Amino acid sequence: MEVKKVVMVLTGEMRRAEIQKNLQLKNDENFRLQYIIPALESGNITMKFPNNPNHPNQKYKLTTKGMELKSFLQKD
């Protein structure tokens, strides 16, 4: 369910804080553990700098799989 929420709010490239704000979540650690990591592991989102997760300009974007999921969810 959390992965679906991330997929639905993610447009283009977004910073973690932007995604978190759009989902109206305040706890950074919970957001990372419950939303970002599962979305990355499921292959629905990817990092702009995958070899440097703590890069100061790190952003996330939908993968092809994520775009297909978003399209499917928007039909319902």
PDB file of N, CA, C, O and CB in Angstrom:
ATOM      1  N   MET A   1       0.814  -1.198   0.000  1.00  0.00           N
ATOM      2  CA  MET A   1       0.000   0.000   0.000  1.00  0.00           C
ATOM      3  C   MET A   1       0.861   1.266   0.000  1.00  0.00           C
ATOM      4  O   MET A   1       0.561   2.224  -0.713  1.00  0.00           O
ATOM      5  CB  MET A   1      -0.928  -0.004   1.202  1.00  0.00           C
ATOM      6  N   GLU A   2       1.935   1.267   0.804  1.00  0.00           N
ATOM      7  CA  GLU A   2       2.797   2.444   0.878  1.00  0.00           C
ATOM      8  C   GLU A   2       3.496   2.698  -0.456  1.00  0.00           C
ATOM      9  O   GLU A   2       3.664   3.846  -0.867  1.00  0.00           O
ATOM     10  CB  GLU A   2       3.833   2.274   1.993  1.00  0.00           C
ATOM     11  N   VAL A   3       3.903   1.617  -1.131  1.00  0.00           N
ATOM     12  CA  VAL A   3       4.559   1.762  -2.434  1.00  0.00           C
ATOM     13  C   VAL A   3       3.602   2.419  -3.416  1.00  0.00           C
ATOM     14  O   VAL A   3       4.007   3.286  -4.191  1.00  0.00           O
ATOM     15  CB  VAL A   3       5.034   0.388  -2.976  1.00  0.00           C
ATOM     16  N   LYS A   4       2.353   2.020  -3.391  1.00  0.00           N
ATOM     17  CA  LYS A   4       1.355   2.609  -4.288  1.00  0.00           C
ATOM     18  C   LYS A   4       1.218   4.105  -4.036  1.00  0.00           C
ATOM     19  O   LYS A   4       1.080   4.886  -4.978  1.00  0.00           O
ATOM     20  CB  LYS A   4      -0.005   1.917  -4.111  1.00  0.00           C
ATOM     21  N   LYS A   5       1.257   4.502  -2.776  1.00  0.00           N
ATOM     22  CA  LYS A   5       1.142   5.925  -2.433  1.00  0.00           C
ATOM     23  C   LYS A   5       2.318   6.713  -3.006  1.00  0.00           C
ATOM     24  O   LYS A   5       2.133   7.798  -3.556  1.00  0.00           O
ATOM     25  CB  LYS A   5       1.074   6.112  -0.901  1.00  0.00           C
ATOM     26  N   VAL A   6       3.522   6.166  -2.878  1.00  0.00           N
ATOM     27  CA  VAL A   6       4.706   6.837  -3.425  1.00  0.00           C
ATOM     28  C   VAL A   6       4.577   6.963  -4.938  1.00  0.00           C
ATOM     29  O   VAL A   6       4.832   8.028  -5.500  1.00  0.00           O
ATOM     30  CB  VAL A   6       6.000   6.064  -3.055  1.00  0.00           C
ATOM     31  N   VAL A   7       4.188   5.892  -5.585  1.00  0.00           N
ATOM     32  CA  VAL A   7       4.049   5.879  -7.046  1.00  0.00           C
ATOM     33  C   VAL A   7       3.035   6.933  -7.495  1.00  0.00           C
ATOM     34  O   VAL A   7       3.252   7.615  -8.497  1.00  0.00           O
ATOM     35  CB  VAL A   7       3.619   4.475  -7.541  1.00  0.00           C
ATOM     36  N   MET A   8       1.951   7.066  -6.772  1.00  0.00           N
ATOM     37  CA  MET A   8       0.898   7.999  -7.182  1.00  0.00           C
ATOM     38  C   MET A   8       1.303   9.471  -7.049  1.00  0.00           C
ATOM     39  O   MET A   8       0.828  10.304  -7.820  1.00  0.00           O
ATOM     40  CB  MET A   8      -0.345   7.749  -6.364  1.00  0.00           C
ATOM     41  N   VAL A   9       2.165   9.806  -6.094  1.00  0.00           N
ATOM     42  CA  VAL A   9       2.534  11.217  -5.921  1.00  0.00           C
ATOM     43  C   VAL A   9       3.812  11.596  -6.664  1.00  0.00           C
ATOM     44  O   VAL A   9       4.109  12.781  -6.819  1.00  0.00           O
ATOM     45  CB  VAL A   9       2.703  11.525  -4.451  1.00  0.00           C
ATOM     46  N   LEU A  10       4.560  10.617  -7.118  1.00  0.00           N
ATOM     47  CA  LEU A  10       5.848  10.890  -7.762  1.00  0.00           C
ATOM     48  C   LEU A  10       5.642  11.335  -9.208  1.00  0.00           C
ATOM     49  O   LEU A  10       5.073  10.605 -10.019  1.00  0.00           O
ATOM     50  CB  LEU A  10       6.753   9.642  -7.713  1.00  0.00           C
ATOM     51  N   THR A  11       6.112  12.541  -9.518  1.00  0.00           N
ATOM     52  CA  THR A  11       6.051  13.060 -10.885  1.00  0.00           C
ATOM     53  C   THR A  11       7.422  13.586 -11.251  1.00  0.00           C
ATOM     54  O   THR A  11       8.013  14.365 -10.503  1.00  0.00           O
ATOM     55  CB  THR A  11       4.967  14.177 -11.029  1.00  0.00           C
ATOM     56  N   GLY A  12       7.926  13.170 -12.383  1.00  0.00           N
ATOM     57  CA  GLY A  12       9.266  13.574 -12.802  1.00  0.00           C
ATOM     58  C   GLY A  12      10.292  13.112 -11.794  1.00  0.00           C
ATOM     59  O   GLY A  12      10.214  11.992 -11.288  1.00  0.00           O
ATOM     60  N   GLU A  13      11.250  13.963 -11.501  1.00  0.00           N
ATOM     61  CA  GLU A  13      12.249  13.691 -10.470  1.00  0.00           C
ATOM     62  C   GLU A  13      11.900  14.517  -9.241  1.00  0.00           C
ATOM     63  O   GLU A  13      11.670  15.723  -9.334  1.00  0.00           O
ATOM     64  CB  GLU A  13      13.697  14.014 -10.975  1.00  0.00           C
ATOM     65  N   MET A  14      11.865  13.854  -8.084  1.00  0.00           N
ATOM     66  CA  MET A  14      11.509  14.553  -6.848  1.00  0.00           C
ATOM     67  C   MET A  14      12.463  14.170  -5.728  1.00  0.00           C
ATOM     68  O   MET A  14      12.945  13.039  -5.666  1.00  0.00           O
ATOM     69  CB  MET A  14      10.059  14.239  -6.442  1.00  0.00           C
ATOM     70  N   ARG A  15      12.727  15.119  -4.850  1.00  0.00           N
ATOM     71  CA  ARG A  15      13.517  14.866  -3.651  1.00  0.00           C
ATOM     72  C   ARG A  15      12.662  14.079  -2.651  1.00  0.00           C
ATOM     73  O   ARG A  15      11.433  14.100  -2.709  1.00  0.00           O
ATOM     74  CB  ARG A  15      14.025  16.205  -3.023  1.00  0.00           C
ATOM     75  N   ARG A  16      13.340  13.394  -1.744  1.00  0.00           N
ATOM     76  CA  ARG A  16      12.637  12.627  -0.712  1.00  0.00           C
ATOM     77  C   ARG A  16      11.690  13.524   0.075  1.00  0.00           C
ATOM     78  O   ARG A  16      10.550  13.144   0.341  1.00  0.00           O
ATOM     79  CB  ARG A  16      13.642  11.953   0.238  1.00  0.00           C
ATOM     80  N   ALA A  17      12.153  14.698   0.445  1.00  0.00           N
ATOM     81  CA  ALA A  17      11.339  15.621   1.242  1.00  0.00           C
ATOM     82  C   ALA A  17      10.073  16.053   0.496  1.00  0.00           C
ATOM     83  O   ALA A  17       9.027  16.249   1.114  1.00  0.00           O
ATOM     84  CB  ALA A  17      12.162  16.853   1.622  1.00  0.00           C
ATOM     85  N   GLU A  18      10.165  16.201  -0.816  1.00  0.00           N
ATOM     86  CA  GLU A  18       8.991  16.588  -1.609  1.00  0.00           C
ATOM     87  C   GLU A  18       7.943  15.470  -1.615  1.00  0.00           C
ATOM     88  O   GLU A  18       6.748  15.723  -1.465  1.00  0.00           O
ATOM     89  CB  GLU A  18       9.409  16.933  -3.056  1.00  0.00           C
ATOM     90  N   ILE A  19       8.407  14.247  -1.789  1.00  0.00           N
ATOM     91  CA  ILE A  19       7.496  13.105  -1.785  1.00  0.00           C
ATOM     92  C   ILE A  19       6.834  12.997  -0.422  1.00  0.00           C
ATOM     93  O   ILE A  19       5.620  12.818  -0.315  1.00  0.00           O
ATOM     94  CB  ILE A  19       8.243  11.792  -2.135  1.00  0.00           C
ATOM     95  N   GLN A  20       7.646  13.107   0.610  1.00  0.00           N
ATOM     96  CA  GLN A  20       7.156  13.011   1.984  1.00  0.00           C
ATOM     97  C   GLN A  20       6.126  14.096   2.270  1.00  0.00           C
ATOM     98  O   GLN A  20       5.100  13.826   2.896  1.00  0.00           O
ATOM     99  CB  GLN A  20       8.319  13.113   2.977  1.00  0.00           C
ATOM    100  N   LYS A  21       6.384  15.302   1.826  1.00  0.00           N
ATOM    101  CA  LYS A  21       5.453  16.415   2.036  1.00  0.00           C
ATOM    102  C   LYS A  21       4.132  16.157   1.313  1.00  0.00           C
ATOM    103  O   LYS A  21       3.061  16.401   1.871  1.00  0.00           O
ATOM    104  CB  LYS A  21       6.076  17.741   1.548  1.00  0.00           C
ATOM    105  N   ASN A  22       4.202  15.666   0.079  1.00  0.00           N
ATOM    106  CA  ASN A  22       2.988  15.379  -0.685  1.00  0.00           C
ATOM    107  C   ASN A  22       2.139  14.295  -0.025  1.00  0.00           C
ATOM    108  O   ASN A  22       0.917  14.282  -0.169  1.00  0.00           O
ATOM    109  CB  ASN A  22       3.349  14.956  -2.101  1.00  0.00           C
ATOM    110  N   LEU A  23       2.789  13.395   0.694  1.00  0.00           N
ATOM    111  CA  LEU A  23       2.062  12.342   1.403  1.00  0.00           C
ATOM    112  C   LEU A  23       1.665  12.770   2.814  1.00  0.00           C
ATOM    113  O   LEU A  23       1.028  12.011   3.543  1.00  0.00           O
ATOM    114  CB  LEU A  23       2.906  11.079   1.467  1.00  0.00           C
ATOM    115  N   GLN A  24       2.044  13.985   3.191  1.00  0.00           N
ATOM    116  CA  GLN A  24       1.737  14.559   4.508  1.00  0.00           C
ATOM    117  C   GLN A  24       2.253  13.683   5.646  1.00  0.00           C
ATOM    118  O   GLN A  24       1.544  13.420   6.618  1.00  0.00           O
ATOM    119  CB  GLN A  24       0.232  14.760   4.655  1.00  0.00           C
ATOM    120  N   LEU A  25       3.506  13.235   5.505  1.00  0.00           N
ATOM    121  CA  LEU A  25       4.155  12.421   6.529  1.00  0.00           C
ATOM    122  C   LEU A  25       5.268  13.233   7.175  1.00  0.00           C
ATOM    123  O   LEU A  25       5.993  13.953   6.489  1.00  0.00           O
ATOM    124  CB  LEU A  25       4.714  11.100   5.927  1.00  0.00           C
ATOM    125  N   LYS A  26       5.406  13.120   8.484  1.00  0.00           N
ATOM    126  CA  LYS A  26       6.376  13.943   9.207  1.00  0.00           C
ATOM    127  C   LYS A  26       7.630  13.182   9.635  1.00  0.00           C
ATOM    128  O   LYS A  26       8.710  13.772   9.679  1.00  0.00           O
ATOM    129  CB  LYS A  26       5.723  14.537  10.418  1.00  0.00           C
ATOM    130  N   ASN A  27       7.521  11.908   9.948  1.00  0.00           N
ATOM    131  CA  ASN A  27       8.651  11.158  10.477  1.00  0.00           C
ATOM    132  C   ASN A  27       9.568  10.677   9.355  1.00  0.00           C
ATOM    133  O   ASN A  27       9.193   9.801   8.576  1.00  0.00           O
ATOM    134  CB  ASN A  27       8.158   9.971  11.300  1.00  0.00           C
ATOM    135  N   ASP A  28      10.769  11.251   9.273  1.00  0.00           N
ATOM    136  CA  ASP A  28      11.713  10.935   8.200  1.00  0.00           C
ATOM    137  C   ASP A  28      12.107   9.464   8.183  1.00  0.00           C
ATOM    138  O   ASP A  28      12.112   8.832   7.127  1.00  0.00           O
ATOM    139  CB  ASP A  28      12.953  11.787   8.337  1.00  0.00           C
ATOM    140  N   GLU A  29      12.434   8.923   9.341  1.00  0.00           N
ATOM    141  CA  GLU A  29      12.907   7.537   9.416  1.00  0.00           C
ATOM    142  C   GLU A  29      11.797   6.559   9.011  1.00  0.00           C
ATOM    143  O   GLU A  29      12.040   5.624   8.248  1.00  0.00           O
ATOM    144  CB  GLU A  29      13.405   7.216  10.845  1.00  0.00           C
ATOM    145  N   ASN A  30      10.606   6.773   9.513  1.00  0.00           N
ATOM    146  CA  ASN A  30       9.473   5.920   9.153  1.00  0.00           C
ATOM    147  C   ASN A  30       9.206   5.991   7.651  1.00  0.00           C
ATOM    148  O   ASN A  30       8.959   4.970   7.009  1.00  0.00           O
ATOM    149  CB  ASN A  30       8.213   6.333   9.940  1.00  0.00           C
ATOM    150  N   PHE A  31       9.256   7.197   7.100  1.00  0.00           N
ATOM    151  CA  PHE A  31       9.015   7.366   5.663  1.00  0.00           C
ATOM    152  C   PHE A  31      10.045   6.589   4.853  1.00  0.00           C
ATOM    153  O   PHE A  31       9.702   5.903   3.890  1.00  0.00           O
ATOM    154  CB  PHE A  31       9.050   8.859   5.276  1.00  0.00           C
ATOM    155  N   ARG A  32      11.289   6.701   5.243  1.00  0.00           N
ATOM    156  CA  ARG A  32      12.363   5.996   4.535  1.00  0.00           C
ATOM    157  C   ARG A  32      12.184   4.483   4.620  1.00  0.00           C
ATOM    158  O   ARG A  32      12.298   3.782   3.614  1.00  0.00           O
ATOM    159  CB  ARG A  32      13.729   6.393   5.108  1.00  0.00           C
ATOM    160  N   LEU A  33      11.904   3.984   5.821  1.00  0.00           N
ATOM    161  CA  LEU A  33      11.786   2.537   6.026  1.00  0.00           C
ATOM    162  C   LEU A  33      10.505   1.941   5.447  1.00  0.00           C
ATOM    163  O   LEU A  33      10.525   0.839   4.899  1.00  0.00           O
ATOM    164  CB  LEU A  33      11.852   2.228   7.494  1.00  0.00           C
ATOM    165  N   GLN A  34       9.412   2.653   5.564  1.00  0.00           N
ATOM    166  CA  GLN A  34       8.116   2.108   5.162  1.00  0.00           C
ATOM    167  C   GLN A  34       7.703   2.448   3.731  1.00  0.00           C
ATOM    168  O   GLN A  34       6.857   1.765   3.155  1.00  0.00           O
ATOM    169  CB  GLN A  34       7.068   2.600   6.096  1.00  0.00           C
ATOM    170  N   TYR A  35       8.288   3.490   3.154  1.00  0.00           N
ATOM    171  CA  TYR A  35       7.859   3.937   1.832  1.00  0.00           C
ATOM    172  C   TYR A  35       8.984   3.867   0.790  1.00  0.00           C
ATOM    173  O   TYR A  35       8.852   3.178  -0.221  1.00  0.00           O
ATOM    174  CB  TYR A  35       7.333   5.355   1.919  1.00  0.00           C
ATOM    175  N   ILE A  36      10.080   4.575   1.036  1.00  0.00           N
ATOM    176  CA  ILE A  36      11.141   4.682   0.032  1.00  0.00           C
ATOM    177  C   ILE A  36      11.847   3.352  -0.208  1.00  0.00           C
ATOM    178  O   ILE A  36      11.963   2.915  -1.353  1.00  0.00           O
ATOM    179  CB  ILE A  36      12.155   5.727   0.457  1.00  0.00           C
ATOM    180  N   ILE A  37      12.315   2.707   0.844  1.00  0.00           N
ATOM    181  CA  ILE A  37      13.059   1.452   0.670  1.00  0.00           C
ATOM    182  C   ILE A  37      12.198   0.390  -0.005  1.00  0.00           C
ATOM    183  O   ILE A  37      12.675  -0.238  -0.951  1.00  0.00           O
ATOM    184  CB  ILE A  37      13.561   0.933   2.026  1.00  0.00           C
ATOM    185  N   PRO A  38      10.948   0.149   0.428  1.00  0.00           N
ATOM    186  CA  PRO A  38      10.137  -0.845  -0.289  1.00  0.00           C
ATOM    187  C   PRO A  38       9.875  -0.480  -1.755  1.00  0.00           C
ATOM    188  O   PRO A  38       9.826  -1.361  -2.613  1.00  0.00           O
ATOM    189  CB  PRO A  38       8.816  -1.024   0.421  1.00  0.00           C
ATOM    190  N   ALA A  39       9.706   0.809  -2.041  1.00  0.00           N
ATOM    191  CA  ALA A  39       9.473   1.231  -3.425  1.00  0.00           C
ATOM    192  C   ALA A  39      10.721   0.997  -4.279  1.00  0.00           C
ATOM    193  O   ALA A  39      10.616   0.613  -5.444  1.00  0.00           O
ATOM    194  CB  ALA A  39       9.065   2.719  -3.474  1.00  0.00           C
ATOM    195  N   LEU A  40      11.892   1.227  -3.701  1.00  0.00           N
ATOM    196  CA  LEU A  40      13.142   0.954  -4.407  1.00  0.00           C
ATOM    197  C   LEU A  40      13.324  -0.545  -4.619  1.00  0.00           C
ATOM    198  O   LEU A  40      13.656  -0.984  -5.720  1.00  0.00           O
ATOM    199  CB  LEU A  40      14.337   1.530  -3.632  1.00  0.00           C
ATOM    200  N   GLU A  41      13.108  -1.327  -3.565  1.00  0.00           N
ATOM    201  CA  GLU A  41      13.315  -2.772  -3.641  1.00  0.00           C
ATOM    202  C   GLU A  41      12.337  -3.459  -4.588  1.00  0.00           C
ATOM    203  O   GLU A  41      12.666  -4.480  -5.192  1.00  0.00           O
ATOM    204  CB  GLU A  41      13.193  -3.380  -2.265  1.00  0.00           C
ATOM    205  N   SER A  42      11.142  -2.901  -4.719  1.00  0.00           N
ATOM    206  CA  SER A  42      10.148  -3.487  -5.624  1.00  0.00           C
ATOM    207  C   SER A  42      10.403  -3.105  -7.080  1.00  0.00           C
ATOM    208  O   SER A  42       9.781  -3.650  -7.992  1.00  0.00           O
ATOM    209  CB  SER A  42       8.748  -3.048  -5.216  1.00  0.00           C
ATOM    210  N   GLY A  43      11.327  -2.159  -7.289  1.00  0.00           N
ATOM    211  CA  GLY A  43      11.656  -1.747  -8.653  1.00  0.00           C
ATOM    212  C   GLY A  43      10.703  -0.731  -9.240  1.00  0.00           C
ATOM    213  O   GLY A  43      10.699  -0.525 -10.454  1.00  0.00           O
ATOM    214  N   ASN A  44       9.888  -0.083  -8.405  1.00  0.00           N
ATOM    215  CA  ASN A  44       8.947   0.912  -8.902  1.00  0.00           C
ATOM    216  C   ASN A  44       9.536   2.313  -8.988  1.00  0.00           C
ATOM    217  O   ASN A  44       9.069   3.142  -9.770  1.00  0.00           O
ATOM    218  CB  ASN A  44       7.738   0.937  -8.028  1.00  0.00           C
ATOM    219  N   ILE A  45      10.558   2.575  -8.188  1.00  0.00           N
ATOM    220  CA  ILE A  45      11.265   3.857  -8.279  1.00  0.00           C
ATOM    221  C   ILE A  45      12.764   3.588  -8.329  1.00  0.00           C
ATOM    222  O   ILE A  45      13.234   2.506  -7.980  1.00  0.00           O
ATOM    223  CB  ILE A  45      10.909   4.789  -7.074  1.00  0.00           C
ATOM    224  N   THR A  46      13.489   4.589  -8.768  1.00  0.00           N
ATOM    225  CA  THR A  46      14.939   4.492  -8.823  1.00  0.00           C
ATOM    226  C   THR A  46      15.541   5.812  -8.373  1.00  0.00           C
ATOM    227  O   THR A  46      14.876   6.847  -8.382  1.00  0.00           O
ATOM    228  CB  THR A  46      15.421   4.124 -10.246  1.00  0.00           C
ATOM    229  N   MET A  47      16.803   5.764  -7.982  1.00  0.00           N
ATOM    230  CA  MET A  47      17.516   6.966  -7.552  1.00  0.00           C
ATOM    231  C   MET A  47      18.256   7.584  -8.733  1.00  0.00           C
ATOM    232  O   MET A  47      18.705   6.877  -9.635  1.00  0.00           O
ATOM    233  CB  MET A  47      18.502   6.639  -6.408  1.00  0.00           C
ATOM    234  N   LYS A  48      18.378   8.889  -8.718  1.00  0.00           N
ATOM    235  CA  LYS A  48      19.153   9.593  -9.732  1.00  0.00           C
ATOM    236  C   LYS A  48      20.635   9.239  -9.610  1.00  0.00           C
ATOM    237  O   LYS A  48      21.337   9.116 -10.614  1.00  0.00           O
ATOM    238  CB  LYS A  48      18.952  11.114  -9.606  1.00  0.00           C
ATOM    239  N   PHE A  49      21.105   9.075  -8.363  1.00  0.00           N
ATOM    240  CA  PHE A  49      22.495   8.710  -8.094  1.00  0.00           C
ATOM    241  C   PHE A  49      22.521   7.400  -7.305  1.00  0.00           C
ATOM    242  O   PHE A  49      22.751   7.415  -6.096  1.00  0.00           O
ATOM    243  CB  PHE A  49      23.233   9.846  -7.313  1.00  0.00           C
ATOM    244  N   PRO A  50      22.289   6.273  -7.973  1.00  0.00           N
ATOM    245  CA  PRO A  50      22.174   4.993  -7.256  1.00  0.00           C
ATOM    246  C   PRO A  50      23.448   4.559  -6.533  1.00  0.00           C
ATOM    247  O   PRO A  50      23.369   3.832  -5.543  1.00  0.00           O
ATOM    248  CB  PRO A  50      21.778   3.919  -8.219  1.00  0.00           C
ATOM    249  N   ASN A  51      24.608   4.985  -7.002  1.00  0.00           N
ATOM    250  CA  ASN A  51      25.862   4.603  -6.356  1.00  0.00           C
ATOM    251  C   ASN A  51      26.217   5.487  -5.174  1.00  0.00           C
ATOM    252  O   ASN A  51      27.197   5.232  -4.473  1.00  0.00           O
ATOM    253  CB  ASN A  51      26.979   4.638  -7.354  1.00  0.00           C
ATOM    254  N   ASN A  52      25.420   6.529  -4.952  1.00  0.00           N
ATOM    255  CA  ASN A  52      25.670   7.462  -3.862  1.00  0.00           C
ATOM    256  C   ASN A  52      24.326   7.870  -3.234  1.00  0.00           C
ATOM    257  O   ASN A  52      23.843   8.976  -3.479  1.00  0.00           O
ATOM    258  CB  ASN A  52      26.456   8.716  -4.373  1.00  0.00           C
ATOM    259  N   PRO A  53      23.722   6.984  -2.425  1.00  0.00           N
ATOM    260  CA  PRO A  53      22.393   7.265  -1.867  1.00  0.00           C
ATOM    261  C   PRO A  53      22.297   8.562  -1.069  1.00  0.00           C
ATOM    262  O   PRO A  53      21.217   9.144  -0.978  1.00  0.00           O
ATOM    263  CB  PRO A  53      21.980   6.137  -0.993  1.00  0.00           C
ATOM    264  N   ASN A  54      23.397   9.024  -0.493  1.00  0.00           N
ATOM    265  CA  ASN A  54      23.380  10.245   0.310  1.00  0.00           C
ATOM    266  C   ASN A  54      23.818  11.482  -0.464  1.00  0.00           C
ATOM    267  O   ASN A  54      24.161  12.505   0.128  1.00  0.00           O
ATOM    268  CB  ASN A  54      24.265  10.072   1.509  1.00  0.00           C
ATOM    269  N   HIS A  55      23.804  11.384  -1.776  1.00  0.00           N
ATOM    270  CA  HIS A  55      24.192  12.519  -2.620  1.00  0.00           C
ATOM    271  C   HIS A  55      23.306  13.724  -2.280  1.00  0.00           C
ATOM    272  O   HIS A  55      22.094  13.569  -2.129  1.00  0.00           O
ATOM    273  CB  HIS A  55      24.073  12.153  -4.140  1.00  0.00           C
ATOM    274  N   PRO A  56      23.889  14.915  -2.160  1.00  0.00           N
ATOM    275  CA  PRO A  56      23.099  16.093  -1.781  1.00  0.00           C
ATOM    276  C   PRO A  56      22.004  16.450  -2.786  1.00  0.00           C
ATOM    277  O   PRO A  56      21.037  17.126  -2.433  1.00  0.00           O
ATOM    278  CB  PRO A  56      24.012  17.275  -1.609  1.00  0.00           C
ATOM    279  N   ASN A  57      22.145  16.007  -4.019  1.00  0.00           N
ATOM    280  CA  ASN A  57      21.125  16.293  -5.037  1.00  0.00           C
ATOM    281  C   ASN A  57      20.312  15.054  -5.400  1.00  0.00           C
ATOM    282  O   ASN A  57      19.754  14.965  -6.494  1.00  0.00           O
ATOM    283  CB  ASN A  57      21.782  16.859  -6.291  1.00  0.00           C
ATOM    284  N   GLN A  58      20.251  14.100  -4.473  1.00  0.00           N
ATOM    285  CA  GLN A  58      19.531  12.852  -4.739  1.00  0.00           C
ATOM    286  C   GLN A  58      18.055  13.120  -5.013  1.00  0.00           C
ATOM    287  O   GLN A  58      17.396  13.880  -4.303  1.00  0.00           O
ATOM    288  CB  GLN A  58      19.678  11.886  -3.556  1.00  0.00           C
ATOM    289  N   LYS A  59      17.561  12.476  -6.061  1.00  0.00           N
ATOM    290  CA  LYS A  59      16.147  12.556  -6.410  1.00  0.00           C
ATOM    291  C   LYS A  59      15.687  11.167  -6.808  1.00  0.00           C
ATOM    292  O   LYS A  59      16.490  10.284  -7.106  1.00  0.00           O
ATOM    293  CB  LYS A  59      15.894  13.587  -7.559  1.00  0.00           C
ATOM    294  N   TYR A  60      14.382  10.999  -6.804  1.00  0.00           N
ATOM    295  CA  TYR A  60      13.782   9.717  -7.151  1.00  0.00           C
ATOM    296  C   TYR A  60      12.863   9.910  -8.346  1.00  0.00           C
ATOM    297  O   TYR A  60      12.283  10.979  -8.533  1.00  0.00           O
ATOM    298  CB  TYR A  60      13.006   9.116  -5.947  1.00  0.00           C
ATOM    299  N   LYS A  61      12.740   8.864  -9.150  1.00  0.00           N
ATOM    300  CA  LYS A  61      11.822   8.912 -10.288  1.00  0.00           C
ATOM    301  C   LYS A  61      11.238   7.521 -10.503  1.00  0.00           C
ATOM    302  O   LYS A  61      11.786   6.518 -10.047  1.00  0.00           O
ATOM    303  CB  LYS A  61      12.545   9.418 -11.578  1.00  0.00           C
ATOM    304  N   LEU A  62      10.113   7.490 -11.207  1.00  0.00           N
ATOM    305  CA  LEU A  62       9.467   6.225 -11.502  1.00  0.00           C
ATOM    306  C   LEU A  62      10.259   5.441 -12.539  1.00  0.00           C
ATOM    307  O   LEU A  62      10.830   6.017 -13.465  1.00  0.00           O
ATOM    308  CB  LEU A  62       8.042   6.457 -11.987  1.00  0.00           C
ATOM    309  N   THR A  63      10.288   4.138 -12.378  1.00  0.00           N
ATOM    310  CA  THR A  63      10.847   3.255 -13.394  1.00  0.00           C
ATOM    311  C   THR A  63       9.710   2.922 -14.367  1.00  0.00           C
ATOM    312  O   THR A  63       8.575   3.357 -14.174  1.00  0.00           O
ATOM    313  CB  THR A  63      11.475   1.944 -12.751  1.00  0.00           C
ATOM    314  N   THR A  64      10.013   2.165 -15.390  1.00  0.00           N
ATOM    315  CA  THR A  64       8.968   1.718 -16.311  1.00  0.00           C
ATOM    316  C   THR A  64       7.908   0.937 -15.547  1.00  0.00           C
ATOM    317  O   THR A  64       6.711   1.118 -15.771  1.00  0.00           O
ATOM    318  CB  THR A  64       9.566   0.853 -17.446  1.00  0.00           C
ATOM    319  N   LYS A  65       8.351   0.074 -14.651  1.00  0.00           N
ATOM    320  CA  LYS A  65       7.426  -0.700 -13.817  1.00  0.00           C
ATOM    321  C   LYS A  65       6.548   0.228 -12.986  1.00  0.00           C
ATOM    322  O   LYS A  65       5.343   0.002 -12.870  1.00  0.00           O
ATOM    323  CB  LYS A  65       8.203  -1.662 -12.897  1.00  0.00           C
ATOM    324  N   GLY A  66       7.137   1.265 -12.411  1.00  0.00           N
ATOM    325  CA  GLY A  66       6.391   2.231 -11.620  1.00  0.00           C
ATOM    326  C   GLY A  66       5.387   3.012 -12.446  1.00  0.00           C
ATOM    327  O   GLY A  66       4.278   3.285 -11.986  1.00  0.00           O
ATOM    328  N   MET A  67       5.771   3.377 -13.673  1.00  0.00           N
ATOM    329  CA  MET A  67       4.855   4.098 -14.562  1.00  0.00           C
ATOM    330  C   MET A  67       3.669   3.214 -14.942  1.00  0.00           C
ATOM    331  O   MET A  67       2.536   3.686 -15.032  1.00  0.00           O
ATOM    332  CB  MET A  67       5.594   4.575 -15.832  1.00  0.00           C
ATOM    333  N   GLU A  68       3.941   1.924 -15.165  1.00  0.00           N
ATOM    334  CA  GLU A  68       2.849   0.994 -15.487  1.00  0.00           C
ATOM    335  C   GLU A  68       1.912   0.839 -14.294  1.00  0.00           C
ATOM    336  O   GLU A  68       0.695   0.796 -14.469  1.00  0.00           O
ATOM    337  CB  GLU A  68       3.410  -0.386 -15.904  1.00  0.00           C
ATOM    338  N   LEU A  69       2.463   0.756 -13.086  1.00  0.00           N
ATOM    339  CA  LEU A  69       1.632   0.650 -11.889  1.00  0.00           C
ATOM    340  C   LEU A  69       0.792   1.906 -11.716  1.00  0.00           C
ATOM    341  O   LEU A  69      -0.397   1.811 -11.412  1.00  0.00           O
ATOM    342  CB  LEU A  69       2.502   0.414 -10.642  1.00  0.00           C
ATOM    343  N   LYS A  70       1.381   3.069 -11.903  1.00  0.00           N
ATOM    344  CA  LYS A  70       0.656   4.325 -11.758  1.00  0.00           C
ATOM    345  C   LYS A  70      -0.485   4.397 -12.776  1.00  0.00           C
ATOM    346  O   LYS A  70      -1.597   4.799 -12.433  1.00  0.00           O
ATOM    347  CB  LYS A  70       1.614   5.526 -11.931  1.00  0.00           C
ATOM    348  N   SER A  71      -0.218   4.016 -14.004  1.00  0.00           N
ATOM    349  CA  SER A  71      -1.238   4.015 -15.036  1.00  0.00           C
ATOM    350  C   SER A  71      -2.395   3.079 -14.670  1.00  0.00           C
ATOM    351  O   SER A  71      -3.565   3.425 -14.835  1.00  0.00           O
ATOM    352  CB  SER A  71      -0.628   3.606 -16.377  1.00  0.00           C
ATOM    353  N   PHE A  72      -2.049   1.896 -14.172  1.00  0.00           N
ATOM    354  CA  PHE A  72      -3.053   0.922 -13.749  1.00  0.00           C
ATOM    355  C   PHE A  72      -3.892   1.464 -12.595  1.00  0.00           C
ATOM    356  O   PHE A  72      -5.114   1.318 -12.592  1.00  0.00           O
ATOM    357  CB  PHE A  72      -2.381  -0.392 -13.339  1.00  0.00           C
ATOM    358  N   LEU A  73      -3.241   2.085 -11.619  1.00  0.00           N
ATOM    359  CA  LEU A  73      -3.943   2.603 -10.441  1.00  0.00           C
ATOM    360  C   LEU A  73      -4.851   3.775 -10.802  1.00  0.00           C
ATOM    361  O   LEU A  73      -5.901   3.960 -10.186  1.00  0.00           O
ATOM    362  CB  LEU A  73      -2.937   3.034  -9.370  1.00  0.00           C
ATOM    363  N   GLN A  74      -4.453   4.565 -11.797  1.00  0.00           N
ATOM    364  CA  GLN A  74      -5.261   5.717 -12.202  1.00  0.00           C
ATOM    365  C   GLN A  74      -6.532   5.286 -12.925  1.00  0.00           C
ATOM    366  O   GLN A  74      -7.504   6.039 -12.970  1.00  0.00           O
ATOM    367  CB  GLN A  74      -4.447   6.645 -13.098  1.00  0.00           C
ATOM    368  N   LYS A  75      -6.532   4.093 -13.483  1.00  0.00           N
ATOM    369  CA  LYS A  75      -7.721   3.581 -14.170  1.00  0.00           C
ATOM    370  C   LYS A  75      -8.810   3.193 -13.198  1.00  0.00           C
ATOM    371  O   LYS A  75      -9.996   3.253 -13.524  1.00  0.00           O
ATOM    372  CB  LYS A  75      -7.363   2.392 -15.030  1.00  0.00           C
ATOM    373  N   ASP A  76      -8.408   2.793 -12.000  1.00  0.00           N
ATOM    374  CA  ASP A  76      -9.406   2.350 -10.999  1.00  0.00           C
ATOM    375  C   ASP A  76     -10.144   3.500 -10.382  1.00  0.00           C
ATOM    376  O   ASP A  76     -11.008   3.294  -9.530  1.00  0.00           O
ATOM    377  CB  ASP A  76      -8.743   1.548  -9.904  1.00  0.00           C
TER     378      ASP A  76
END
